[in-house]
Amino acid sequence: ALLPVFFPARTLLVYASGVLEFAFALALLYDDYIQLTAWIIIAFLILTLPFNIKAAKENLDYQTGKYDGPGVKYLWFRVPLQFLFIGWIYIAVFCS
């Protein structure tokens, strides 16, 4: 329900994003790939933010998949959290 209806193979894309997140975690275990992986994760977080905004505007409840969630109020939590994660990754990888 996070993805707009015009995306083909939406279910496959959701599973693929989960696999990607797992692959990101594994890649962070290898020193040679940490900086590249950090940039990819930052890009992933930026690219997925519009989907979270869309879902919040449509009152999507992330746990049930129904459209009776907290709505735009959720963005007051989600958007700063997303930017916190981006900053955390940047500081942890590039400033240490």
N, CA, C and O atoms as CSV, one atom per row, in Angstrom:
chain,resi,resn,atom,element,x,y,z
A,1,ALA,N,N,0.819,-1.198,0.000
A,1,ALA,CA,C,0.000,0.000,0.000
A,1,ALA,C,C,0.865,1.265,0.000
A,1,ALA,O,O,0.365,2.355,-0.277
A,2,LEU,N,N,2.148,1.126,0.307
A,2,LEU,CA,C,3.030,2.298,0.271
A,2,LEU,C,C,3.280,2.779,-1.156
A,2,LEU,O,O,3.450,3.974,-1.398
A,3,LEU,N,N,3.301,1.844,-2.086
A,3,LEU,CA,C,3.632,2.197,-3.466
A,3,LEU,C,C,2.390,2.623,-4.236
A,3,LEU,O,O,1.324,2.029,-4.074
A,4,PRO,N,N,2.522,3.654,-5.077
A,4,PRO,CA,C,1.395,4.049,-5.918
A,4,PRO,C,C,0.999,2.918,-6.868
A,4,PRO,O,O,1.821,2.064,-7.203
A,5,VAL,N,N,-0.254,2.919,-7.297
A,5,VAL,CA,C,-0.779,1.822,-8.114
A,5,VAL,C,C,-0.110,1.722,-9.483
A,5,VAL,O,O,-0.159,0.661,-10.105
A,6,PHE,N,N,0.507,2.788,-9.966
A,6,PHE,CA,C,1.123,2.726,-11.298
A,6,PHE,C,C,2.445,1.959,-11.312
A,6,PHE,O,O,2.987,1.695,-12.385
A,7,PHE,N,N,2.978,1.595,-10.132
A,7,PHE,CA,C,4.198,0.790,-10.088
A,7,PHE,C,C,3.868,-0.648,-10.468
A,7,PHE,O,O,2.939,-1.238,-9.916
A,8,PRO,N,N,4.624,-1.216,-11.409
A,8,PRO,CA,C,4.391,-2.630,-11.739
A,8,PRO,C,C,4.995,-3.531,-10.665
A,8,PRO,O,O,5.977,-3.162,-10.020
A,9,ALA,N,N,4.424,-4.678,-10.480
A,9,ALA,CA,C,4.942,-5.700,-9.555
A,9,ALA,C,C,5.215,-5.120,-8.171
A,9,ALA,O,O,6.309,-5.272,-7.627
A,10,ARG,N,N,4.219,-4.460,-7.614
A,10,ARG,CA,C,4.392,-3.769,-6.324
A,10,ARG,C,C,4.820,-4.718,-5.208
A,10,ARG,O,O,5.704,-4.392,-4.415
A,11,THR,N,N,4.197,-5.884,-5.148
A,11,THR,CA,C,4.555,-6.838,-4.093
A,11,THR,C,C,6.008,-7.257,-4.228
A,11,THR,O,O,6.732,-7.342,-3.236
A,12,LEU,N,N,6.431,-7.519,-5.455
A,12,LEU,CA,C,7.825,-7.892,-5.697
A,12,LEU,C,C,8.771,-6.773,-5.280
A,12,LEU,O,O,9.828,-7.040,-4.709
A,13,LEU,N,N,8.410,-5.532,-5.554
A,13,LEU,CA,C,9.244,-4.394,-5.168
A,13,LEU,C,C,9.368,-4.274,-3.650
A,13,LEU,O,O,10.433,-3.931,-3.136
A,14,VAL,N,N,8.285,-4.554,-2.939
A,14,VAL,CA,C,8.333,-4.493,-1.480
A,14,VAL,C,C,9.283,-5.557,-0.945
A,14,VAL,O,O,10.114,-5.279,-0.080
A,15,TYR,N,N,9.155,-6.778,-1.464
A,15,TYR,CA,C,10.070,-7.844,-1.028
A,15,TYR,C,C,11.510,-7.531,-1.426
A,15,TYR,O,O,12.439,-7.795,-0.663
A,16,ALA,N,N,11.693,-6.973,-2.609
A,16,ALA,CA,C,13.038,-6.620,-3.074
A,16,ALA,C,C,13.661,-5.557,-2.173
A,16,ALA,O,O,14.860,-5.605,-1.897
A,17,SER,N,N,12.858,-4.603,-1.715
A,17,SER,CA,C,13.404,-3.576,-0.827
A,17,SER,C,C,13.827,-4.192,0.507
A,17,SER,O,O,14.816,-3.767,1.105
A,18,GLY,N,N,13.083,-5.188,0.970
A,18,GLY,CA,C,13.476,-5.892,2.193
A,18,GLY,C,C,14.779,-6.638,2.020
A,18,GLY,O,O,15.629,-6.634,2.910
A,19,VAL,N,N,14.937,-7.274,0.880
A,19,VAL,CA,C,16.183,-7.987,0.580
A,19,VAL,C,C,17.337,-6.983,0.484
A,19,VAL,O,O,18.439,-7.246,0.967
A,20,LEU,N,N,17.075,-5.834,-0.141
A,20,LEU,CA,C,18.102,-4.792,-0.236
A,20,LEU,C,C,18.540,-4.322,1.147
A,20,LEU,O,O,19.733,-4.156,1.400
A,21,GLU,N,N,17.580,-4.108,2.040
A,21,GLU,CA,C,17.924,-3.654,3.380
A,21,GLU,C,C,18.802,-4.684,4.091
A,21,GLU,O,O,19.743,-4.319,4.795
A,22,PHE,N,N,18.499,-5.949,3.909
A,22,PHE,CA,C,19.331,-7.007,4.485
A,22,PHE,C,C,20.723,-6.992,3.850
A,22,PHE,O,O,21.724,-7.158,4.548
A,23,ALA,N,N,20.789,-6.796,2.541
A,23,ALA,CA,C,22.078,-6.733,1.843
A,23,ALA,C,C,22.897,-5.531,2.321
A,23,ALA,O,O,24.117,-5.626,2.452
A,24,PHE,N,N,22.229,-4.399,2.581
A,24,PHE,CA,C,22.932,-3.228,3.118
A,24,PHE,C,C,23.586,-3.578,4.449
A,24,PHE,O,O,24.743,-3.237,4.695
A,25,ALA,N,N,22.835,-4.260,5.301
A,25,ALA,CA,C,23.369,-4.635,6.622
A,25,ALA,C,C,24.589,-5.537,6.473
A,25,ALA,O,O,25.585,-5.360,7.175
A,26,LEU,N,N,24.515,-6.495,5.567
A,26,LEU,CA,C,25.662,-7.379,5.343
A,26,LEU,C,C,26.856,-6.620,4.781
A,26,LEU,O,O,27.994,-6.866,5.182
A,27,ALA,N,N,26.605,-5.708,3.863
A,27,ALA,CA,C,27.698,-4.945,3.241
A,27,ALA,C,C,28.426,-4.078,4.263
A,27,ALA,O,O,29.623,-3.826,4.126
A,28,LEU,N,N,27.709,-3.624,5.283
A,28,LEU,CA,C,28.352,-2.805,6.307
A,28,LEU,C,C,29.359,-3.585,7.142
A,28,LEU,O,O,30.162,-2.994,7.863
A,29,LEU,N,N,29.317,-4.898,7.047
A,29,LEU,CA,C,30.268,-5.735,7.787
A,29,LEU,C,C,31.650,-5.764,7.141
A,29,LEU,O,O,32.612,-6.213,7.764
A,30,TYR,N,N,31.757,-5.296,5.919
A,30,TYR,CA,C,33.018,-5.336,5.181
A,30,TYR,C,C,33.595,-3.932,5.052
A,30,TYR,O,O,32.992,-3.053,4.437
A,31,ASP,N,N,34.759,-3.737,5.634
A,31,ASP,CA,C,35.380,-2.411,5.665
A,31,ASP,C,C,35.530,-1.779,4.281
A,31,ASP,O,O,35.384,-0.565,4.137
A,32,ASP,N,N,35.815,-2.582,3.277
A,32,ASP,CA,C,36.031,-2.048,1.930
A,32,ASP,C,C,34.769,-1.422,1.331
A,32,ASP,O,O,34.859,-0.622,0.400
A,33,TYR,N,N,33.604,-1.776,1.855
A,33,TYR,CA,C,32.344,-1.328,1.265
A,33,TYR,C,C,31.542,-0.374,2.149
A,33,TYR,O,O,30.434,0.019,1.784
A,34,ILE,N,N,32.078,-0.003,3.285
A,34,ILE,CA,C,31.298,0.797,4.230
A,34,ILE,C,C,30.905,2.156,3.650
A,34,ILE,O,O,29.740,2.544,3.745
A,35,GLN,N,N,31.837,2.876,3.060
A,35,GLN,CA,C,31.505,4.213,2.537
A,35,GLN,C,C,30.517,4.139,1.382
A,35,GLN,O,O,29.563,4.915,1.331
A,36,LEU,N,N,30.736,3.220,0.462
A,36,LEU,CA,C,29.803,3.060,-0.652
A,36,LEU,C,C,28.427,2.660,-0.145
A,36,LEU,O,O,27.413,3.194,-0.595
A,37,THR,N,N,28.393,1.733,0.780
A,37,THR,CA,C,27.117,1.281,1.338
A,37,THR,C,C,26.414,2.415,2.064
A,37,THR,O,O,25.195,2.551,1.969
A,38,ALA,N,N,27.165,3.224,2.783
A,38,ALA,CA,C,26.560,4.359,3.490
A,38,ALA,C,C,25.881,5.301,2.512
A,38,ALA,O,O,24.760,5.746,2.760
A,39,TRP,N,N,26.544,5.614,1.402
A,39,TRP,CA,C,25.933,6.495,0.394
A,39,TRP,C,C,24.684,5.851,-0.210
A,39,TRP,O,O,23.693,6.535,-0.465
A,40,ILE,N,N,24.731,4.560,-0.433
A,40,ILE,CA,C,23.575,3.865,-1.010
A,40,ILE,C,C,22.407,3.870,-0.017
A,40,ILE,O,O,21.257,4.070,-0.411
A,41,ILE,N,N,22.699,3.652,1.254
A,41,ILE,CA,C,21.630,3.675,2.263
A,41,ILE,C,C,21.042,5.077,2.387
A,41,ILE,O,O,19.825,5.228,2.498
A,42,ILE,N,N,21.886,6.097,2.370
A,42,ILE,CA,C,21.392,7.474,2.419
A,42,ILE,C,C,20.483,7.744,1.221
A,42,ILE,O,O,19.407,8.323,1.377
A,43,ALA,N,N,20.906,7.333,0.037
A,43,ALA,CA,C,20.073,7.516,-1.165
A,43,ALA,C,C,18.758,6.748,-1.032
A,43,ALA,O,O,17.699,7.257,-1.397
A,44,PHE,N,N,18.829,5.535,-0.515
A,44,PHE,CA,C,17.630,4.715,-0.315
A,44,PHE,C,C,16.655,5.408,0.630
A,44,PHE,O,O,15.452,5.438,0.370
A,45,LEU,N,N,17.168,5.963,1.728
A,45,LEU,CA,C,16.304,6.657,2.677
A,45,LEU,C,C,15.661,7.895,2.058
A,45,LEU,O,O,14.494,8.189,2.317
A,46,ILE,N,N,16.416,8.611,1.247
A,46,ILE,CA,C,15.863,9.792,0.571
A,46,ILE,C,C,14.808,9.377,-0.456
A,46,ILE,O,O,13.756,10.007,-0.560
A,47,LEU,N,N,15.094,8.317,-1.212
A,47,LEU,CA,C,14.151,7.858,-2.239
A,47,LEU,C,C,12.872,7.258,-1.661
A,47,LEU,O,O,11.820,7.319,-2.297
A,48,THR,N,N,12.950,6.681,-0.468
A,48,THR,CA,C,11.748,6.079,0.123
A,48,THR,C,C,10.907,7.088,0.909
A,48,THR,O,O,9.755,6.800,1.233
A,49,LEU,N,N,11.448,8.240,1.215
A,49,LEU,CA,C,10.698,9.231,1.980
A,49,LEU,C,C,9.381,9.644,1.310
A,49,LEU,O,O,8.373,9.757,2.007
A,50,PRO,N,N,9.343,9.871,0.002
A,50,PRO,CA,C,8.053,10.229,-0.617
A,50,PRO,C,C,6.969,9.149,-0.444
A,50,PRO,O,O,5.783,9.467,-0.360
A,51,PHE,N,N,7.377,7.893,-0.390
A,51,PHE,CA,C,6.389,6.827,-0.197
A,51,PHE,C,C,5.810,6.887,1.214
A,51,PHE,O,O,4.623,6.635,1.415
A,52,ASN,N,N,6.649,7.221,2.183
A,52,ASN,CA,C,6.162,7.374,3.549
A,52,ASN,C,C,5.230,8.580,3.665
A,52,ASN,O,O,4.225,8.528,4.374
A,53,ILE,N,N,5.563,9.652,2.976
A,53,ILE,CA,C,4.704,10.840,2.975
A,53,ILE,C,C,3.364,10.516,2.324
A,53,ILE,O,O,2.317,10.897,2.848
A,54,LYS,N,N,3.381,9.818,1.193
A,54,LYS,CA,C,2.150,9.424,0.513
A,54,LYS,C,C,1.267,8.583,1.427
A,54,LYS,O,O,0.064,8.820,1.538
A,55,ALA,N,N,1.876,7.603,2.076
A,55,ALA,CA,C,1.111,6.710,2.954
A,55,ALA,C,C,0.506,7.480,4.124
A,55,ALA,O,O,-0.634,7.228,4.513
A,56,ALA,N,N,1.265,8.411,4.679
A,56,ALA,CA,C,0.741,9.197,5.798
A,56,ALA,C,C,-0.411,10.082,5.348
A,56,ALA,O,O,-1.405,10.214,6.063
A,57,LYS,N,N,-0.291,10.685,4.178
A,57,LYS,CA,C,-1.365,11.527,3.666
A,57,LYS,C,C,-2.633,10.728,3.391
A,57,LYS,O,O,-3.737,11.270,3.435
A,58,GLU,N,N,-2.472,9.438,3.108
A,58,GLU,CA,C,-3.621,8.571,2.840
A,58,GLU,C,C,-4.106,7.843,4.098
A,58,GLU,O,O,-4.967,6.967,4.017
A,59,ASN,N,N,-3.551,8.207,5.261
A,59,ASN,CA,C,-3.921,7.602,6.551
A,59,ASN,C,C,-3.662,6.100,6.598
A,59,ASN,O,O,-4.395,5.370,7.266
A,60,LEU,N,N,-2.646,5.637,5.911
A,60,LEU,CA,C,-2.318,4.219,5.921
A,60,LEU,C,C,-1.778,3.816,7.283
A,60,LEU,O,O,-0.878,4.465,7.817
A,61,ASP,N,N,-2.321,2.754,7.840
A,61,ASP,CA,C,-1.805,2.174,9.069
A,61,ASP,C,C,-0.751,1.150,8.651
A,61,ASP,O,O,-1.078,0.145,8.020
A,62,TYR,N,N,0.500,1.401,8.997
A,62,TYR,CA,C,1.604,0.563,8.539
A,62,TYR,C,C,1.524,-0.861,9.060
A,62,TYR,O,O,2.029,-1.781,8.416
A,63,GLN,N,N,0.904,-1.059,10.203
A,63,GLN,CA,C,0.857,-2.388,10.799
A,63,GLN,C,C,-0.265,-3.246,10.234
A,63,GLN,O,O,-0.106,-4.459,10.103
A,64,THR,N,N,-1.398,-2.634,9.896
A,64,THR,CA,C,-2.540,-3.417,9.413
A,64,THR,C,C,-2.730,-3.324,7.908
A,64,THR,O,O,-3.368,-4.191,7.311
A,65,GLY,N,N,-2.186,-2.285,7.288
A,65,GLY,CA,C,-2.380,-2.083,5.853
A,65,GLY,C,C,-3.723,-1.453,5.528
A,65,GLY,O,O,-4.075,-1.327,4.355
A,66,LYS,N,N,-4.471,-1.060,6.534
A,66,LYS,CA,C,-5.776,-0.412,6.320
A,66,LYS,C,C,-5.586,1.096,6.331
A,66,LYS,O,O,-4.576,1.614,6.808
A,67,TYR,N,N,-6.583,1.783,5.794
A,67,TYR,CA,C,-6.505,3.236,5.680
A,67,TYR,C,C,-7.215,3.920,6.849
A,67,TYR,O,O,-8.101,4.751,6.652
A,68,ASP,N,N,-6.811,3.557,8.063
A,68,ASP,CA,C,-7.361,4.183,9.263
A,68,ASP,C,C,-6.248,4.563,10.232
A,68,ASP,O,O,-6.446,4.573,11.447
A,69,GLY,N,N,-5.091,4.870,9.691
A,69,GLY,CA,C,-3.919,5.190,10.497
A,69,GLY,C,C,-3.913,6.619,10.985
A,69,GLY,O,O,-4.887,7.347,10.794
A,70,PRO,N,N,-2.819,7.031,11.618
A,70,PRO,CA,C,-2.737,8.360,12.225
A,70,PRO,C,C,-2.645,9.502,11.218
A,70,PRO,O,O,-2.811,10.662,11.592
A,71,GLY,N,N,-2.386,9.200,9.962
A,71,GLY,CA,C,-2.356,10.242,8.934
A,71,GLY,C,C,-1.136,11.126,9.001
A,71,GLY,O,O,-0.042,10.686,9.355
A,72,VAL,N,N,-1.343,12.376,8.657
A,72,VAL,CA,C,-0.238,13.326,8.522
A,72,VAL,C,C,0.490,13.537,9.850
A,72,VAL,O,O,1.670,13.887,9.855
A,73,LYS,N,N,-0.195,13.329,10.973
A,73,LYS,CA,C,0.474,13.442,12.285
A,73,LYS,C,C,1.683,12.520,12.352
A,73,LYS,O,O,2.671,12.825,13.019
A,74,TYR,N,N,1.598,11.383,11.651
A,74,TYR,CA,C,2.707,10.427,11.646
A,74,TYR,C,C,3.967,11.033,11.036
A,74,TYR,O,O,5.081,10.654,11.396
A,75,LEU,N,N,3.786,11.974,10.111
A,75,LEU,CA,C,4.942,12.596,9.467
A,75,LEU,C,C,5.778,13.402,10.450
A,75,LEU,O,O,6.986,13.540,10.258
A,76,TRP,N,N,5.164,13.933,11.494
A,76,TRP,CA,C,5.916,14.682,12.495
A,76,TRP,C,C,6.921,13.785,13.197
A,76,TRP,O,O,7.897,14.268,13.769
A,77,PHE,N,N,6.684,12.479,13.153
A,77,PHE,CA,C,7.621,11.510,13.709
A,77,PHE,C,C,8.533,10.952,12.618
A,77,PHE,O,O,9.749,10.878,12.791
A,78,ARG,N,N,7.938,10.565,11.503
A,78,ARG,CA,C,8.658,9.820,10.470
A,78,ARG,C,C,9.708,10.656,9.740
A,78,ARG,O,O,10.836,10.201,9.553
A,79,VAL,N,N,9.354,11.855,9.333
A,79,VAL,CA,C,10.291,12.668,8.553
A,79,VAL,C,C,11.529,13.042,9.371
A,79,VAL,O,O,12.644,12.848,8.885
A,80,PRO,N,N,11.384,13.570,10.595
A,80,PRO,CA,C,12.603,13.835,11.382
A,80,PRO,C,C,13.404,12.563,11.665
A,80,PRO,O,O,14.635,12.595,11.694
A,81,LEU,N,N,12.709,11.451,11.871
A,81,LEU,CA,C,13.409,10.185,12.116
A,81,LEU,C,C,14.240,9.786,10.898
A,81,LEU,O,O,15.377,9.332,11.037
A,82,GLN,N,N,13.669,9.956,9.705
A,82,GLN,CA,C,14.380,9.627,8.480
A,82,GLN,C,C,15.653,10.482,8.355
A,82,GLN,O,O,16.717,9.975,7.998
A,83,PHE,N,N,15.528,11.773,8.651
A,83,PHE,CA,C,16.697,12.648,8.566
A,83,PHE,C,C,17.696,12.359,9.690
A,83,PHE,O,O,18.903,12.518,9.503
A,84,LEU,N,N,17.203,11.939,10.848
A,84,LEU,CA,C,18.098,11.512,11.926
A,84,LEU,C,C,18.934,10.322,11.471
A,84,LEU,O,O,20.144,10.290,11.692
A,85,PHE,N,N,18.291,9.343,10.835
A,85,PHE,CA,C,19.017,8.178,10.332
A,85,PHE,C,C,20.064,8.577,9.300
A,85,PHE,O,O,21.184,8.066,9.317
A,86,ILE,N,N,19.701,9.489,8.403
A,86,ILE,CA,C,20.646,9.945,7.380
A,86,ILE,C,C,21.848,10.620,8.040
A,86,ILE,O,O,22.994,10.334,7.691
A,87,GLY,N,N,21.588,11.504,8.982
A,87,GLY,CA,C,22.676,12.177,9.686
A,87,GLY,C,C,23.530,11.215,10.492
A,87,GLY,O,O,24.753,11.343,10.538
A,88,TRP,N,N,22.886,10.263,11.120
A,88,TRP,CA,C,23.579,9.261,11.932
A,88,TRP,C,C,24.532,8.444,11.062
A,88,TRP,O,O,25.680,8.208,11.437
A,89,ILE,N,N,24.051,8.022,9.914
A,89,ILE,CA,C,24.892,7.253,8.990
A,89,ILE,C,C,26.077,8.098,8.535
A,89,ILE,O,O,27.220,7.641,8.538
A,90,TYR,N,N,25.784,9.344,8.142
A,90,TYR,CA,C,26.848,10.207,7.646
A,90,TYR,C,C,27.916,10.429,8.712
A,90,TYR,O,O,29.108,10.286,8.439
A,91,ILE,N,N,27.496,10.773,9.911
A,91,ILE,CA,C,28.451,11.038,10.991
A,91,ILE,C,C,29.238,9.790,11.363
A,91,ILE,O,O,30.451,9.845,11.560
A,92,ALA,N,N,28.534,8.658,11.459
A,92,ALA,CA,C,29.193,7.425,11.862
A,92,ALA,C,C,30.236,6.958,10.847
A,92,ALA,O,O,31.269,6.403,11.221
A,93,VAL,N,N,29.963,7.185,9.576
A,93,VAL,CA,C,30.859,6.657,8.540
A,93,VAL,C,C,31.895,7.681,8.091
A,93,VAL,O,O,33.062,7.339,7.901
A,94,PHE,N,N,31.484,8.913,7.923
A,94,PHE,CA,C,32.382,9.898,7.301
A,94,PHE,C,C,33.051,10.860,8.277
A,94,PHE,O,O,33.975,11.577,7.893
A,95,CYS,N,N,32.609,10.889,9.515
A,95,CYS,CA,C,33.189,11.818,10.502
A,95,CYS,C,C,33.934,11.100,11.620
A,95,CYS,O,O,34.282,11.713,12.629
A,96,SER,N,N,34.176,9.821,11.448
A,96,SER,CA,C,34.876,9.109,12.513
A,96,SER,C,C,36.241,8.634,12.056
A,96,SER,O,O,36.970,8.014,12.830
